[in-house]
Amino acid sequence: MQEIDELLALMQAGAVYGREVLTHQTKMLIWQGILRDSKEALRVIEQHNRSNFDKKIVKIYAFLYDTYNELLFLSEQENAQKACEVAEDKLVPVLNLLKRMLHSAKTDSNVLWEEANAALTKREFNVALGALYCLLIVGDGEADVFYLLAYVYWQLEEYEETVHYAEKAIEGQSQYDAEAYRLLGLGQRARFHYRLAIRALEKSNAIVCGELKLGGKSDFIGQNALILGQMYLTVGEIAQAMTAYHLASQIFSEEKARRDAFSSYLVCLHYRENLSREELLREHKRYAAYFSNVQQYAHHCKSQRRKIRIGYISPDFRRHVMFQFYFPLLVDYNRNLFEVICYSLGNEDSFTETLKEKVDLWRNVNGMCADKCAAIIYKDEVDILFDLAGHSADTGLAVLAYKPAPIQISGLGYFDTTGLGSVDYFLTDHYVDTNVDKRYFVEKLLWMPQSHFCYCKREDAPNVTEAPYKKNNFITFGCFNKYAKITDVCITVWSKILSQVPESRLILKSMIYLDPSIVAEAQTRMIQAGIDIKRVEFRPANESYMKEYLDIDIALDTFPYPGGGTTCDALYMGVPTIVMEGKRHGARFGKGILHNVGVPELVAKDASEYIEKAVILSRDTELIDLLHKNLRVMMEKSPLMDRALYMKDIEDLYQRIIEMRLLGKEKE
């Protein structure tokens, strides 16, 4: 036993060394020395105890040698962190098992199951790994152990291992086969293998439905449907996404899960090309039915306190595209006239910490029930509650249904009516909505005199340069919008542009292009539209996102679902962007952005004009270069980036609607 104790101490010391702040070279030298010594020590133990061997102990030695080889490989790759994890999760627990088995000549698998289950209950996943690996060796419930290993690795965000063990569980016909297929789908999604993820999740639901045991399984099917909705939307299969989200909105047992799924369904509607505004309004109004029995707070007009108290509620007070648009609201407000309270519904990060220092009060209400959150807001005596997310993921609209503030506004983070009568106003501007558009909103429209949002530059934006055609001798078009926004009509229009601009290229950039199968599908769509695929480059998302705008001469916006943040980013990098005017609020973001920057000539009324504007601009290379050098300055001087002007305008609106309420004219 002493030899194993010494070996365990050696491996644990190695793990400690590996986590020390040392140079890579030092770490690797330490690890390689430890591995050589410990592997030799294991051989000595094996020789001394050969007479006690049974099949299980033979399996332990085989497992340990395989693990040592894995560690040696990692040390050669200079991956000390991973080597530490392997040593702690796999090697040390199994060495302990060897010690126990050599001592008693047997090990009760029930004890190992108890250890594994206790660790899982406490969410001590690294501890659970050790017990599960030991269970694999003693050969008890192998297929189910594989499933649990897949589950643990999913929790640890180790996605290759998740996929590996989920496949092993399926192969071994685990009793958790539907669950294993779900884990396989989740692991494949995390590895950006979207088609494989969809296939696994569809199989998971098929197994459950095939068993005809839907009782008690509705939430499982609902969760799969919700994930499938996300996946279908990601790959641009809008009809399937709508069906999946709608199923989830009906099958979940809990109302919150149903209404959140319905919000996702509403978001999905905006990707459809030929959906009328009347249909959109009708579907959004259905959302209010979830709150038909909610008792709203009563508010009585009283003399206004010295400062107006504004509450902002959002799940996205973190590193998120919306950070660029709500930042002035939390940082640049007039502290003599206003107080700001933030109600954070989502995860928080370093960006959150920056925001916390800027506002008067910060409340983390993540995971709190809507009624309890509403009670807190009511007790805080907020004068105006501004929802910044609408029907986006992790929406806080359920809180607004309780009417915790006398005046409630929505906007910025969503592109349509909330459908809730408890929301008084929807923020907009005259470029994206006119008087005619009022009938498509449940809320009263609250018009900003210029832009209804203010863009803040990204810190990772490099300096602008001359247009890339000057070094390439050809025009490069580009689109960095989500793949789901690229409709067949978009591709047809782009095909006509490329055909009229000889030698031109098209760069498409999105996270989804990490999946080769999706790239192949996209290539097929392009070919079917008559595009020479050699002229199209697919780039996956990465940290050089802003820098890669410098490779584009002219950006092409998508329609009917345009870019918002991507259009602003392109313009800030000096890239002129052709946009479609659009027929509804969300479809007109590009129009509003370009008008505010001062280049309305880039806004097209229809597909023919879109093609014409792109082609004409491509032939005016002097203008392209001029725009590349000057668009950033134009943008910085425009209402789109004038934070002081934006805050003055919006605070004037706040004061006006407060005054109207005090005068009893809020409905006018």
C-alpha positions in Angstrom: 0.0 0.0 0.0 2.9 2.3 0.7 4.0 2.3 -3.0 0.5 3.4 -4.1 0.3 6.1 -1.4 3.6 7.4 -2.7 2.4 7.3 -6.3 -0.9 9.1 -5.3 1.2 11.8 -3.6 3.4 12.1 -6.7 0.4 12.6 -9.0 -1.4 15.1 -6.7 1.8 17.1 -6.4 2.0 17.1 -10.2 -1.5 18.6 -10.4 -0.5 21.3 -7.9 2.6 22.1 -9.9 0.6 22.2 -13.1 -1.7 24.9 -11.6 1.1 27.1 -10.3 2.0 30.3 -12.2 5.0 28.9 -13.9 6.3 29.1 -17.5 5.0 26.4 -19.9 8.5 25.0 -20.2 8.9 24.7 -16.4 5.5 23.0 -16.1 6.2 20.5 -18.8 9.6 19.6 -17.4 7.9 19.0 -14.0 5.1 16.9 -15.5 7.4 14.8 -17.7 9.5 14.0 -14.8 6.5 13.1 -12.6 5.0 11.0 -15.4 8.2 9.0 -16.0 8.6 8.4 -12.2 5.0 7.5 -11.6 4.7 5.2 -14.6 7.7 3.3 -13.4 6.3 3.1 -9.9 3.1 1.7 -11.3 5.1 -1.1 -13.0 6.8 -2.0 -9.7 3.4 -2.2 -8.0 2.1 -4.3 -10.8 5.0 -6.8 -10.5 4.7 -7.0 -6.7 1.0 -7.7 -6.7 0.6 -9.9 -9.7 -0.5 -12.9 -7.6 -3.6 -11.0 -6.5 -4.8 -10.1 -10.0 -8.3 -10.7 -11.2 -10.0 -9.4 -14.4 -11.0 -6.1 -12.8 -7.5 -5.3 -11.6 -6.1 -6.1 -15.0 -8.6 -3.6 -16.5 -7.4 -1.0 -13.9 -3.8 -1.4 -15.0 -4.8 -1.1 -18.7 -6.8 2.0 -17.9 -4.0 3.6 -15.9 -1.4 2.9 -18.7 -3.8 4.4 -21.3 -4.2 7.5 -19.1 -0.5 7.8 -18.6 -0.1 7.8 -22.4 -2.7 10.5 -22.6 -0.9 12.6 -20.1 2.4 12.1 -21.9 0.8 13.2 -25.1 -0.6 16.3 -23.4 2.8 17.1 -21.9 4.3 16.9 -25.4 1.6 19.3 -26.6 2.5 21.7 -23.7 -1.0 21.5 -22.3 -0.3 21.6 -18.6 -3.9 22.7 -17.7 -5.5 19.7 -19.4 -2.9 17.4 -18.0 -3.9 18.5 -14.5 -7.5 17.9 -15.2 -6.9 14.4 -16.6 -4.7 13.5 -13.6 -7.2 14.7 -11.0 -10.4 13.5 -12.8 -9.2 10.1 -14.0 -5.8 9.0 -12.7 -6.0 9.8 -9.0 -9.5 8.3 -8.5 -8.6 5.1 -10.3 -5.3 4.8 -8.3 -7.4 5.0 -5.2 -9.6 2.3 -6.6 -6.6 0.1 -7.2 -5.4 0.6 -3.7 -8.8 -0.4 -2.3 -9.0 -3.5 -4.6 -5.5 -4.7 -3.7 -6.3 -4.3 -0.1 -9.7 -6.1 -0.1 -9.5 -8.1 -3.4 -13.0 -6.8 -4.2 -14.9 -3.5 -4.5 -18.7 -3.3 -4.1 -20.0 -1.4 -7.1 -22.9 -0.1 -4.9 -20.4 2.0 -3.0 -19.1 3.5 -6.2 -22.7 4.3 -7.4 -23.4 5.9 -4.0 -20.3 8.0 -4.4 -21.2 9.0 -7.9 -24.8 9.9 -7.1 -23.8 11.9 -4.0 -21.3 13.9 -6.1 -23.9 14.5 -8.8 -26.4 15.7 -6.2 -23.9 18.2 -4.9 -22.9 19.1 -8.4 -19.3 18.1 -7.6 -18.8 17.0 -11.2 -15.1 16.4 -11.0 -15.6 14.1 -8.0 -18.4 12.3 -9.9 -16.0 11.7 -12.8 -13.7 9.7 -10.7 -16.4 7.4 -9.3 -17.9 6.9 -12.8 -14.5 6.0 -14.3 -14.1 3.4 -11.5 -17.6 2.1 -12.3 -16.5 1.6 -15.9 -13.6 -0.5 -14.7 -15.6 -2.7 -12.4 -18.0 -3.2 -15.3 -21.3 -2.3 -13.6 -24.1 -0.7 -15.8 -21.6 0.3 -18.5 -24.1 2.0 -20.9 -25.7 4.0 -18.1 -22.2 5.1 -16.9 -21.5 6.3 -20.4 -24.6 8.4 -20.3 -23.7 9.9 -16.9 -20.2 10.6 -18.1 -21.7 12.5 -21.1 -23.9 14.4 -18.7 -21.0 15.3 -16.4 -18.8 16.4 -19.3 -21.6 18.6 -20.7 -21.8 20.3 -17.3 -18.1 20.8 -17.4 -18.3 22.2 -20.9 -16.1 19.5 -22.3 -18.0 19.0 -25.5 -15.8 16.4 -27.4 -16.1 14.1 -24.4 -19.8 14.8 -24.2 -20.3 13.6 -27.7 -18.0 10.6 -27.3 -19.7 9.2 -24.2 -23.2 10.0 -25.5 -22.4 7.9 -28.6 -21.1 5.2 -26.4 -24.3 5.3 -24.3 -26.4 5.0 -27.4 -24.3 2.2 -28.8 -24.7 0.3 -25.5 -28.5 0.9 -25.4 -28.6 2.8 -22.2 -31.9 3.1 -20.4 -31.4 6.8 -21.0 -31.4 6.6 -24.7 -33.6 9.7 -25.4 -31.6 11.7 -22.9 -28.3 10.4 -24.5 -29.5 11.6 -27.9 -30.3 15.0 -26.4 -26.8 15.3 -24.9 -25.4 14.2 -28.2 -27.3 17.0 -29.9 -26.2 19.6 -27.3 -22.6 18.5 -27.6 -22.7 18.7 -31.4 -24.3 22.1 -31.2 -21.5 23.3 -28.9 -19.0 22.0 -31.4 -20.8 23.9 -34.2 -22.0 20.7 -35.9 -25.5 22.0 -36.4 -26.9 19.3 -38.8 -25.6 16.5 -36.5 -27.2 18.3 -33.6 -30.6 18.6 -35.3 -30.5 14.9 -36.3 -29.7 13.8 -32.7 -32.4 16.0 -31.1 -35.0 14.8 -33.7 -34.1 11.2 -32.8 -34.5 12.0 -29.0 -38.0 13.3 -29.5 -38.9 10.4 -31.8 -37.9 7.9 -29.1 -40.1 9.5 -26.5 -43.0 9.9 -28.9 -42.5 6.4 -30.1 -42.8 5.0 -26.6 -46.3 6.6 -26.3 -45.5 7.7 -22.8 -46.0 11.4 -23.1 -47.3 11.7 -19.6 -44.5 13.1 -17.5 -42.4 13.6 -20.7 -44.1 16.8 -21.9 -41.3 19.0 -20.5 -38.6 16.7 -22.1 -40.3 17.0 -25.5 -40.8 20.8 -24.9 -37.2 21.3 -24.1 -36.1 19.4 -27.2 -38.5 21.4 -29.3 -37.2 24.6 -27.9 -33.6 23.6 -28.7 -34.7 22.4 -32.1 -36.3 25.7 -32.7 -33.0 27.4 -32.0 -31.2 25.0 -34.3 -33.7 25.3 -37.2 -33.5 29.0 -37.0 -29.7 29.0 -37.0 -29.6 27.0 -40.2 -32.3 29.1 -41.8 -35.2 26.7 -41.7 -37.8 29.2 -40.6 -40.9 27.2 -41.1 -39.5 24.3 -39.0 -38.3 26.7 -36.3 -41.8 28.2 -36.1 -43.4 24.8 -35.8 -40.9 23.7 -33.1 -41.3 26.9 -31.0 -45.1 26.7 -31.3 -45.0 23.1 -30.1 -42.9 24.1 -27.1 -45.3 26.9 -26.3 -48.1 24.4 -26.0 -46.5 21.3 -24.5 -44.5 22.6 -21.5 -46.3 22.0 -18.1 -45.2 25.3 -16.6 -46.7 28.5 -17.9 -43.4 30.5 -17.8 -41.8 27.9 -20.1 -44.8 28.1 -22.5 -44.8 31.8 -22.7 -41.0 32.1 -23.2 -41.3 29.6 -26.1 -44.1 31.7 -27.5 -41.8 34.8 -27.4 -39.2 32.8 -29.4 -42.0 32.0 -31.8 -42.8 35.7 -32.2 -39.1 36.5 -32.9 -39.0 33.8 -35.5 -41.9 35.4 -37.4 -39.8 38.3 -38.4 -37.6 36.1 -40.6 -40.5 35.3 -42.9 -40.6 37.2 -46.1 -44.3 37.6 -46.8 -45.9 38.0 -43.4 -48.3 40.9 -43.2 -48.2 43.4 -40.4 -51.8 42.5 -39.5 -50.7 38.9 -39.0 -47.7 40.1 -36.8 -50.0 42.3 -34.7 -52.5 39.5 -34.2 -49.9 37.0 -33.1 -48.3 39.4 -30.7 -51.6 40.2 -29.1 -52.0 36.5 -28.3 -49.1 36.9 -25.8 -51.3 38.9 -23.5 -53.5 35.9 -22.9 -50.8 34.4 -20.6 -51.5 37.3 -18.2 -55.3 37.4 -18.2 -55.5 36.6 -14.5 -52.7 38.9 -13.4 -53.6 41.5 -10.8 -51.9 44.7 -11.8 -50.6 47.3 -9.4 -52.6 50.5 -8.9 -50.8 53.8 -9.2 -52.1 57.2 -8.0 -50.9 60.5 -9.3 -48.9 62.3 -6.7 -46.6 65.2 -6.6 -43.4 64.4 -8.4 -40.3 63.9 -6.3 -37.2 66.1 -7.1 -35.7 63.4 -9.4 -37.5 61.2 -11.9 -36.7 57.5 -11.1 -36.0 55.4 -14.2 -35.8 51.6 -14.1 -34.2 49.7 -16.9 -34.9 45.9 -17.1 -33.0 43.6 -19.3 -31.3 40.1 -19.5 -28.4 41.6 -21.5 -26.5 43.9 -19.1 -23.3 42.1 -20.2 -21.1 41.5 -23.2 -23.9 41.6 -25.8 -24.6 43.5 -29.0 -27.2 45.6 -27.1 -24.4 46.9 -24.9 -23.5 49.3 -27.7 -27.0 50.8 -27.7 -28.1 51.0 -24.1 -24.7 52.2 -22.7 -25.5 55.9 -22.9 -28.8 55.4 -21.0 -26.9 54.0 -18.0 -23.8 56.2 -18.2 -24.7 59.7 -19.6 -28.0 60.5 -17.8 -28.5 63.8 -16.0 -27.9 63.0 -12.4 -29.5 66.3 -11.3 -32.8 65.3 -12.7 -32.9 61.5 -12.8 -32.1 58.4 -10.8 -31.4 55.1 -12.5 -32.0 51.6 -11.2 -31.1 48.5 -13.2 -32.9 45.2 -12.9 -30.6 42.5 -14.3 -32.4 39.4 -15.5 -29.4 37.5 -17.0 -25.9 36.4 -16.4 -23.3 39.0 -15.5 -19.7 39.5 -16.5 -16.9 42.2 -16.5 -19.1 44.5 -18.6 -21.8 44.2 -15.9 -19.3 45.4 -13.3 -18.5 48.5 -15.4 -22.2 49.3 -15.5 -22.8 48.8 -11.8 -20.5 51.6 -11.0 -22.4 54.0 -13.2 -26.0 53.8 -11.9 -27.7 54.7 -8.6 -28.9 51.2 -7.8 -28.3 47.7 -9.2 -30.6 44.8 -8.5 -29.8 41.3 -9.7 -33.2 39.6 -10.2 -31.9 36.7 -12.4 -34.1 33.6 -11.8 -36.7 35.5 -9.7 -40.4 35.0 -10.4 -42.1 37.7 -12.3 -44.5 38.6 -9.5 -41.6 38.9 -7.0 -39.6 41.1 -9.3 -42.6 43.3 -10.0 -43.1 43.7 -6.2 -39.5 44.9 -5.8 -39.9 47.4 -8.7 -43.2 48.6 -7.2 -41.6 49.1 -3.8 -38.7 51.0 -5.4 -41.3 53.5 -6.6 -40.0 53.6 -10.1 -41.6 56.3 -12.2 -40.8 54.9 -15.7 -39.9 51.3 -16.3 -38.1 50.7 -19.6 -37.9 47.2 -21.0 -34.8 46.9 -23.2 -35.4 43.3 -24.6 -39.0 42.8 -25.7 -39.5 39.2 -26.7 -35.8 38.5 -27.0 -34.4 35.5 -25.0 -35.0 35.6 -21.2 -37.5 38.4 -21.7 -38.7 40.4 -18.7 -42.1 41.3 -20.3 -43.9 39.1 -17.7 -42.7 41.6 -15.1 -44.3 44.5 -17.0 -47.6 42.6 -17.1 -48.0 43.3 -13.4 -47.7 47.1 -14.1 -45.1 47.7 -11.3 -44.5 51.2 -12.6 -47.1 53.9 -13.6 -45.4 54.4 -17.0 -43.8 51.5 -18.9 -41.9 51.6 -22.2 -40.4 49.0 -24.4 -38.0 49.3 -27.3 -34.4 49.1 -28.6 -33.8 45.4 -28.0 -36.9 44.2 -30.0 -38.4 45.3 -33.3 -42.2 45.0 -32.8 -45.0 45.6 -30.4 -45.0 43.6 -27.1 -48.6 42.8 -27.4 -49.2 43.8 -23.8 -51.7 46.5 -22.8 -49.7 47.2 -19.7 -46.9 48.7 -21.8 -47.7 52.3 -22.4 -45.1 53.4 -25.0 -42.9 51.9 -27.7 -39.7 53.9 -28.5 -39.2 54.7 -32.2 -38.2 57.5 -34.6 -39.8 59.0 -37.7 -37.5 57.1 -40.1 -38.7 53.7 -39.0 -42.3 54.5 -38.1 -44.9 57.1 -39.3 -48.3 58.0 -38.1 -49.7 55.2 -40.4 -47.7 52.6 -38.4 -49.4 53.4 -35.1 -52.2 50.9 -35.8 -49.7 48.0 -35.7 -48.7 48.6 -32.1 -50.6 48.0 -28.9 -48.5 50.7 -27.3 -48.5 54.4 -28.0 -45.5 55.3 -30.2 -42.9 57.5 -28.5 -41.0 59.3 -31.3 -37.4 60.4 -30.9 -36.6 63.5 -33.1 -33.5 61.8 -34.6 -32.4 58.2 -34.0 -34.2 56.1 -31.5 -31.0 54.4 -30.6 -27.4 55.6 -30.1 -24.4 53.5 -31.2 -21.3 53.3 -29.1 -18.1 52.3 -30.8 -16.5 48.9 -30.1 -13.2 49.0 -28.3 -11.8 46.4 -30.7 -12.3 48.6 -33.8 -9.0 49.2 -35.7 -8.3 52.3 -37.7 -10.0 52.6 -41.1 -7.9 52.2 -44.2 -8.3 52.8 -47.9 -10.8 50.7 -49.8 -9.5 47.1 -50.5 -10.2 47.3 -54.2 -7.1 49.5 -54.5 -4.9 46.6 -53.7 -7.2 43.8 -55.1 -8.2 45.4 -58.4 -11.7 44.0 -57.9 -14.7 45.0 -55.8 -15.5 42.9 -52.7 -19.0 42.8 -51.4 -19.8 41.4 -48.0 -22.4 40.5 -45.4 -21.6 39.6 -41.8 -25.3 39.1 -40.8 -26.6 35.9 -39.4 -27.1 33.1 -41.9 -30.8 32.8 -41.1 -31.3 36.3 -42.4 -30.0 35.4 -45.8 -33.2 34.5 -47.6 -33.4 33.0 -51.1 -34.6 36.4 -52.4 -31.4 38.0 -50.9 -29.3 35.5 -52.7 -31.1 36.1 -56.0 -30.6 39.8 -55.7 -26.9 39.4 -54.8 -26.5 37.0 -57.8 -27.7 39.8 -60.1 -25.3 42.3 -58.5 -22.3 39.9 -58.9 -23.3 39.2 -62.6 -23.2 42.9 -63.3 -19.9 43.6 -61.5 -17.3 41.5 -63.3 -14.6 39.9 -61.2 -16.3 41.0 -58.0 -16.2 38.8 -54.9 -18.6 38.2 -51.9 -17.5 37.5 -48.4 -20.0 36.0 -45.9 -19.1 35.8 -42.2 -21.0 34.1 -39.5 -20.5 31.6 -36.6 -22.4 29.0 -38.6 -19.7 28.7 -41.2 -17.7 26.7 -38.7 -19.8 23.8 -39.8 -18.6 22.4 -43.1 -22.0 20.9 -43.8 -23.7 24.3 -43.6 -21.1 25.8 -45.9 -21.9 23.1 -48.4 -25.6 23.9 -48.1 -24.9 27.6 -48.6 -22.7 26.9 -51.6 -25.6 24.8 -53.1 -28.0 27.7 -52.6 -25.6 30.1 -54.3 -25.0 27.8 -57.2 -28.7 27.4 -57.7 -29.1 31.2 -57.9 -26.5 31.3 -60.6 -23.5 32.5 -58.6 -20.0 31.2 -59.4 -19.1 29.7 -56.0 -15.4 30.5 -56.6 -16.3 34.1 -56.1 -17.8 33.5 -52.6 -15.8 33.2 -49.4 -17.3 31.8 -46.2 -15.6 32.9 -43.0 -16.5 31.8 -39.5 -16.9 34.3 -36.7 -13.8 35.0 -34.7 -12.1 37.7 -32.7 -11.0 39.7 -35.8 -14.6 40.5 -36.7 -14.2 44.3 -36.9 -10.8 44.0 -38.6 -12.3 41.9 -41.4 -14.6 44.7 -42.4 -11.5 46.2 -43.9 -11.6 43.4 -46.5 -14.9 44.7 -47.9 -15.6 47.5 -50.3 -19.4 47.5 -50.1 -21.6 45.8 -47.5 -24.9 44.2 -48.6 -27.6 44.2 -45.9 -30.2 41.4 -45.6 -34.0 41.8 -45.9 -36.7 41.6 -44.7 -34.7 41.1 -41.4 -31.8 43.6 -41.6 -28.7 44.0 -39.6 -28.7 46.5 -36.7 -25.4 46.1 -34.9 -23.6 44.7 -38.0 -24.8 47.7 -40.1 -23.5 50.1 -37.6 -20.2 48.2 -37.3 -19.7 48.2 -41.1 -20.3 51.9 -41.3 -18.0 52.6 -38.4 -15.3 50.7 -40.3 -15.9 52.9 -43.3 -17.8 50.4 -45.3 -20.8 51.8 -47.3 -23.8 49.6 -46.9 -26.7 49.0 -49.3 -30.0 48.5 -47.4 -33.6 47.9 -48.2 -36.1 50.5 -46.9 -38.4 47.9 -45.5 -42.1 47.8 -44.7 -42.2 47.6 -40.9 -40.4 48.9 -37.8 -37.7 46.2 -37.6 -37.2 46.0 -41.3 -36.4 49.8 -41.4 -33.4 49.8 -39.0 -31.0 50.2 -41.9 -33.0 53.1 -43.3 -32.9 54.9 -40.0 -29.2 54.3 -39.5 -28.2 55.6 -43.0 -30.4 58.6 -42.8 -29.0 59.6 -39.5 -25.4 59.1 -40.7 -26.1 61.3 -43.8 -26.0 58.7 -46.6 -29.7 58.2 -47.5 -28.6 57.5 -51.1 -27.7 54.0 -50.0 -31.3 53.1 -49.1 -33.3 51.2 -51.8 -37.0 51.1 -52.1 -37.2 47.7 -53.8 -35.0 44.9 -55.1 -34.4 46.5 -58.5 -33.2 49.7 -56.9 -31.1 47.7 -54.4 -29.3 46.1 -57.3 -28.9 49.4 -59.2 -27.5 51.2 -56.2 -24.9 48.4 -55.5 -23.8 48.3 -59.1 -23.6 52.0 -59.6 -21.6 52.4 -56.4 -19.2 49.6 -57.4 -18.3 51.6 -60.5 -17.5 54.8 -58.7 -14.3 53.6 -57.0 -13.3 57.2 -56.1 -16.5 57.5 -54.1 -16.0 54.1 -52.4 -12.5 55.2 -51.3 -13.8 58.5 -50.1 -16.5 56.8 -48.0 -14.0 54.4 -46.6 -11.9 57.3 -45.3 -14.7 59.5 -44.1 -17.7 57.4 -43.0 -16.4 57.0 -39.5 -16.0 60.7 -39.0 -19.5 61.3 -40.5 -20.9 58.7 -38.2 -19.2 60.1 -35.1 -20.6 63.6 -35.8 -24.1 62.3 -36.6 -27.1 61.9 -34.2 -26.4 58.1 -34.3 -23.3 58.6 -32.1 -24.1 61.9 -30.4 -24.6 60.6 -26.9 -25.2 64.0 -25.4 -27.9 64.8 -28.0 -29.5 61.4 -27.6 -29.7 61.7 -23.8 -31.2 65.2 -24.0 -33.8 64.0 -26.5 -34.8 60.9 -24.5 -34.8 62.7 -21.2 -37.0 65.4 -22.7 -39.4 62.6 -23.6 -39.3 61.2 -20.1 -40.1 64.6 -18.6 -42.9 65.1 -21.1 -44.7 61.8 -20.4 -44.3 62.3 -16.7 -45.9 65.8 -17.0 -48.7 64.4 -19.2 -49.5 61.8 -16.6 -49.6 64.3 -13.8 -52.0 66.4 -16.0 -54.1 63.3 -16.7 -53.2 63.4 -20.4 -51.1 60.3 -20.8 -53.5 58.7 -23.3 -53.4 61.7 -25.7 
